Amino acid sequence: MNKPKDIDDTILEAQKAGIDPLAIIDRQAVYSDCGYAEKAANLMNGSSLSNDTGDFMIDGLQFDKNYVAPTYLLGGILQKGYLYAVTGHTGAGKTAFALMVMAHMITGKSLGERAIKQGEGLYIAADNETDVNPRWVATREHMKISDKDAIKMHVIRRPVKLSEEIALIRKSIARVGGVDLVVVDTGPAIFEGESENDNVDAQEHAENLRQLTRLPGGPCIMVLCHPTKNAPNDNLSPRGASAFAASIDGNIVLIKSGSKVEVTTQVKFRGPEFAPFYFKLEGYESERFRNTDKVLVPTVLAHLIDDEEREKMDRAVRKDQDEVLMLLSVSPGLSHADICKKLHWENDDGVLSRSRSQRTVKKLTDVGLVSKGLDGLELTRNGKIKLKEVMGTR
């Protein structure tokens, strides 16, 4: 056996190998104390400092010392260093939700009762920068975000190829001192494989996204995803092969009902389950949104709602459903335009709110209370029974 090197030699060897010298010295002391003289000598001889293996294998002591307690970005929900999918149908408010979380994070304003760690963020607008831009303007105006806080959000305004550009992203993030949150809008927009339904391609996509958690600051990653076409609201898994869902840390889903959106989890979530919470999607107008013809073009933003407001919205939805049931009981075969006219469902400009009728009828159809017969919309047998219950409570 070669003569053991002294501590100075060990530190020098460790530094050259890119290994923490204190970790080596700590282990050498433990090995010596436990009577493992040969292991201690090998460590001091530098045999375990070989660049051939690096950090490929570590012992249980070092594994124990490597433990880092979780850091929550959003209390009880989003952890730093974790990769999350945010899945919802088109129109469910994925972008609005992501911008709401980003805005609360850079300002440090709590999201309802949930504390949020103030920090800096990166928004990768890979899908449609021209859609994200006015939404950010609206969110900033609505929340009165100062210039000082606004510069804490950094934006990449195009799709990125993570397999080739992660070094550029890392260098850019290091220049601003690190980030705490990264939003990818959307995951499919930066997919590099041939098919989302191929497990190998899906796995590589997840591994590419996982690299973002290792950016300076160890950020939380939110990847906006689409579910399978026509997926029911109780099965909103990210679209594509199952390897992707298996490789992420959690799937946060957005379930839209009218303008109300429920935030919950499905399929997978590492960490304690959290109680669902809700936000509201609403139109927002700004003088900055006038087009070249001087016409206001509104955008959409999200804001959190409390239980009282949620219950008020639920009552309004049930009222609409009851009114359609009563109307179809005496006037079957009505079109959506007819329903709007008879119930005076119009927007502020006097335009019929067909979307309100369509949304209400769809819900009644989904639960089997209304169907489309030869002559148009009509109550089913269960619909007539439900109407009697409604009339009995009035």
RALIN-V957845 format. One line per field, one symbol per residue. psi: psi as a letter, one per 40 degrees, with the letter a starting at -180 (. if undefined). Layout:
psi=???
This chain:
psi=hihiiiddddddddddefihdddddddddddddeegddddddddeedeeheddbedhiiddddddehhiihhdhhechiieihiihhiiheefdddddddddddddeehigbehihhhaiihhggddgdeddddddddddddefhiddddeehihhfiiigdddeddddddddddeeiiehhhhgiddeeheadhdehddddddddddddddeeihefihhhhhiiiihfhieeggihiaieddddeieihhihhhhbehhhhaiidhhhiiiihiiiihhiihiideehaeeehhhiahiiiiiidddddddddddddddddddddddegieiidddddddefgiadeehhgdddddddddddddefeiihadeahiiidddddddddddee.
